[in-house]
């Protein structure tokens, strides 16, 4: 276990050096886009998705993923919120139908290819959700940007999540319009797309037929805004309550102070520099797990730069999530793992991993609350408080209470001001 960083002479030099390179924290590395976070599976497994049901009386909302994957929370959080309303046909769609890696190595089997969706609807989708993609700006992302542009021209309401706004900008949908993006990326996208009016200090920007959101979990707010517009504020409030989200404000985006890189954030440079020594956490996939519960495990550990994740299952069979998404594990729990963590309140209630007692499984969602809360607490316990604070900052989330003392943080860490106070600014 790694303990909290203490600033001796060498560490102080490292801190000063890391602060002299704040632009490095805006690279894909700091946003959890290490190559291994998007590494495709090495076997040829390609399970079939669950059969889709379609109600022509409902509007259709789709969450787009590229052939090279997408950010896991950008993808799964909007999906669960839209599905939880029971007001939409909700599908994940991709250029092709093979499994695609979400950040952290969670392989999603898309419900439909673009061609299959076009054949099913015969018209553009009502809502198109676009997450951050690892290959935006490269030729490999052109099938996505071209398809999204066609959907928009046909009348779709387009929702760009986090750096998904760069996908929208690349598709030519934001010129001359206000939009927002992740606080670590917004300066860079402003340089790349100066024709866009980039807005800071808000969780989302609603510009009519295009809604864009700030970082990662601010995508929940943007999705709730879409629900509010198309279904009603009551449905949005109920969906926020179902997933435990505390930021929903009827009719407006919750303001937040624009985050900046500060001295305490040097921890991510430390985690990145010593990434070769990161422990591997097996994330056990279980039937019926919530989509945000899954995202919380893969994204919180991944964005910390301190933990590798590996999707594991009881066997090789695909796993269906609460609202019917299909995921394919990459391995079985083995002693080669450093830890075994188990997302899902239902998995905790039925002790779904007790057969692996020798691995001391950690149930991440045994307590009520927003799913990311439990993972951030575990991250503080198993690594250090500073890492958990950085991760919350990148995710743009809060925790309802100070990190509880655990195995990792030292007594000096525990005596500091509650690590979540600085994120209270965003509510």
N, C-alpha and C positions, 0 to 999 in steps of 0.2 A: 504494500500500500504506500502511496505517495503521501507525504505529509505536506502541510502548508509551506509555501516558500518563505524563507527568512532571509533578510537582506544583509548578508555579510558583504565583504569587499567585492568579491567576484560577482555576486548576485546583483550588487548595486550597479556595477559596470554593465551587466547584462540588461538591467532595467533601463538605464540611460540610453543604451544602444537601441533597445526596442522602441523607446519613445521617440527616438530620432528618426524612426522609420514608420510613421503612422500610416503611410500609404500602403505598406505591406499588409496592414490589417484590413484593407479593402479588397484584397485579392481573393480569388476563389478559395484559397486555403482557409482564410479566416471565416468564411461563410460555410465551411463544412463541405466544400466541393473538392476534397482530395480525390485523386484518381481512384483510390480504392473505395470511396463512397459511392461511386458510380460503376464500379467494375462489373461487367456482365458475368453471369454464371458461366462456368466452364464446361458444363455438360449440355446435352441437347434436349433436356426436359422442356416440354411445352404443353402443359396441361390445358384442357379446354376451360373457358370461363363458364360460369353458371349461365343457363339459358336466360335470356332477357325477357322480361314481361313488359308489354307496352299498352298503356291506356291512352287511346287517342283523345280522350276528354281532358287529359292533363297536359300542361306545357312540358317540354323536354329540356332538361339541363344536362350539359355534358362537361366533363373535366378532361382536358386534353393532356396527354403525355407524349413526349417524343420518343423516337426509337432508341435514343440514348438515355432516356429516363427523365426524372423531374425531382424536385425537392419534395420530400415525403409529406411534410405538414401542409405545404402549398396545395398538394393534391388531395390528401385524405380529409383534412378539416372541412374544406368546402363541401366535399362529397357527403360527409356525414350530416352536416347541417341541412343541406338540401334534402337528403333522404329522410331525415328525422321529421320534416314537416309533413310528409306523405302527400305533398301537393304537386310533386313533379315526377315524371319519368327521369331517373338519374342514371347516367352511364359514364364509364371511363372510356375514352376513345383514343386511338393512336393511328399513325400511318399504316401500320401492319398489326397483326395479331399476336406476335411472339411476346414472351414475358419481357418486361422492361424493368431496369433497376431503379427503384427510388433510393434516395440517399440513405446510406448505411447498409445497402445490400438487401433491401426488402424487394423481392421480385413480384411485381404486380402483373397479372394476366389481364390485359384490357378487355372490357366487355365487347367492344366492337371496333372494327377498323373504320377509317373514314368512309371508305366505299360502302361498307355494310350499314353504317348510320345513314348515309345519303340514300341508300336503297330503302331503308326502313321508313324514313320520314318523307322523302320526296321533296323536302324543303329544308331551309336552314333551321338549326336548333333555336329554341327561344332564348336560351342562356348558354354562353360558351365561357368556361372558366379556364384561364391560362396560367399555370404555375411557372416558376423559374425553371429554365432548362439549362443543362450543362453546356450545350453546344450552340446557344443562341449567337447569331452573328456568323456562324459557319455554314457552309453549304449543306451540311447534313440536317440543319434545322429548317431548310427551305420548304419541305413538304408541310411542316406545321404552320409557318408564317403565311404561306400561300393559302392554305385551307382556312385559317382563321380570317384572313382578309376577305375570302369569298363569303364566309358566314356573316361577317359584319356587313358586307355590301348587300346581303339578302335580308338584313333587318334583325340579326341577333343582337341581344344585349351582351356585351363582352365585359368580362371581369378579369382584370390582370392582378395576380397575386404576387406581392413582393417584387422580385426582379423579373417576374412575368411581364411587368410594364415594359421592360426592354424588348421582349418578344413583340409586344404590341407596337412599340416604336419602330422596330425593324420591319413590321408588316405595314408601316405607313399609316397607322390608325391614330396617332397622337399629335401629328404636326399641327401647330397653332392652337393646341388645347392644353388645359391644365391636367397634370397627372402627378402621382407620387411613386416612391419606391423605397426600398430598404435604406436605412440611414447610412449604412456603410457603402452603399453602391450609388447613392443619388448624385454625388459629385461626378463620378465617372460617367454615368449615363447622361448627365447634363452636358458633358464635353462631347460625347458621341452624338447626341441628338439635341442640338441647341435650338431647334425649331419648336421644341416642346416647352411649355411653361411648367417647370418642375416645382412642386409645392412641398414645403417641409413643415413638420410639426403637426401632422394630422394622421389619423389612422387610415382614412381613405378619402378619395376625391371622387365625387359623383358628378360626371359631366354628361348626363343624359344616357346616350346609348353606350358609353364606355365608363366603367368604374375601375379605378386603380387603387391599390392598397399599399401601405407601408410594409414594414418587415414581417415576414413569416406569419406569426399568429395574428397580426392585424388583418390578415386575410379573413379571419372569422368575422370581424366587424363589417368588412366589405360584403361578405356573403349574406350576413344578416340584413344589410341594407337592400340587397337584391330581393331577399324574401319579403322584406317590408314593402317594397314597391310592387311586387307581383302578387303577393298573397295577402299582406296586411301586417301591421305592427304587432297584433296579437300573436300571429304565427311566429314572427321573429323573436318576440319575447319568450315564447314557449321553447323555441329551439335553443336560445341562449341558456335557458334554465336547464334543459335536458343535458347539455354538454358542460354545464358548470362555468360558463363564461361570464365574467363580472363587468365587462366594459360596455355592454350594449346600452346605447342611448337612442331613444326613439327620435327619428327624423334628422339626426345629425351625427357627425363623427366625433368621438371623444378626442379632445385635444391632447397633445402630449409634447413635452419639450423635446426638441431635436437632440438626440443623443450624440455624444462626441467621444472620441478615444481619449482616455485619461490614464493616469499613472497606474491605477489598480488593474487596468486591462493588460498590463505586461504579462499577466499569467498566460494569455493565449500564445504569446511569443515563446514562452517557456514550453508550453504543451506542444507547440508545433515543432520547436527545435529538437525536442526529445521524443518525437512521435514514434520513432522506431521501438521505443520501450513501452508503448501503450498496451494495457491489458485488453484481452478480448472478452467481451460479454456476449454469451449466447442469449438471444432473445427468443423465447419459446412462443411459437405461434399456436394458438388454440382456437377451436371452433367458437364462433360467436363473439370474438373479441371486437370491441369498439374500434372504429377506424381512427379516432383521435387518440385512443389508448395506445394503439400500435405506433402511431406517429410520434407520440411523446417519448417512447423508448428510443426509436431510431434517431430522431432529430436532436433530442437533448444531449444524448451521449455523443452523437456525431458533431454537433456544433461546438461542443466543449473542446474538441481537438485532443482530448485526453483518453478516450476509450474507443476501441474498435467494436463494431457490432457484427454479429453473424446470425442470420435467421435460421433457427433450428426448429424441428418438428418431431413429434412422436414417431413419425415414419416419413416416407417419401411422398405421401399423398398430399394433394393441395389442401389448403385450409380456407374456409369461407368466413368472412367477417360478419359483423352484426347485420349489415345491410346488403350482404351478398357479393362483396368483392372476392376475387380469387387470388390467393397468394401461394407461392411455391417455396417451401423451405429449402435451404441449401445443404443442411447437414442434420445429423441427430445429436442430441446432447452427449458429450463425451468428456472424459477427464482432461482433454486438451484445453478446455475452456478455463479461463481464469475465474469466471463467474457465470451463473445462470440467473437471468432475470425474467420475470413473468408478467407481461402486461395484461390488464383486464380485470375488472371487478368480479366478473363471473368466474374467471379462472382462480382468483384468490378465494372466492367463497367455496368453491368445490375442491380447493387444494390440488389443482390440476397437475402440479409438478412434484407432488410428494413421492412419486416413484423414483425421483432423482435426489433423494435425501442426502446422498453422499456429496452432492454438489452444493448443498445448502442454498436451495433456490430462494430468491428474493421476490416476494410478491409486491409489485409496484403500486397496485391500486386497491390495497386492502382497506383504505380509509376513503370516505367520500370527499368530493372536491373535484376541481379541474384536473384532468389527468396529468398535466405537466408538473403539478405541484409535487406529487409523490416522487417523480423521477428526479426533479431538481434537489429534493431533500436527500435522495439516495446518492446523487452525484456529489453533494457536499460531504456526506458521510464517508463515501468510498474514495474520494480524491481530496478536495479541499474546498473551503467556502469561496475563495476567490474564483475558482473555476466555475462554480455554480452561479455566482453573481454575473460573471461574464456571459455565461450561456443564457441566463434570463434576459440580459441586455440585448443579445443578438436575436433572441426569439421574440422580443417585445412582449413579454408576459410578466406577471407578478406572482408572488406566492402569498397565501393568506396569513402566514406567520413566519417568524424567524426560522432559519434552518435549525433543526434539532441536533443536539450533540450526538455524535455517532463515532464510528471507528476511526474516521480519517482526520477531522480537524483537531488541531492542538488546543489546549486550554486558552491560549492567547487569542486564537481565532474566535472561540466561543464567547469571549468577553467583549468583542467588538460590537459596534452598533448593529442592529438587525440588518442583515445583508440585503433585504428586499426594500428597505426604506426608499432607496434612490429610484426604484421602479414605481413607487406609488405616484410619482409625478405624472404618470401616463393615464391615470384614471380621473 
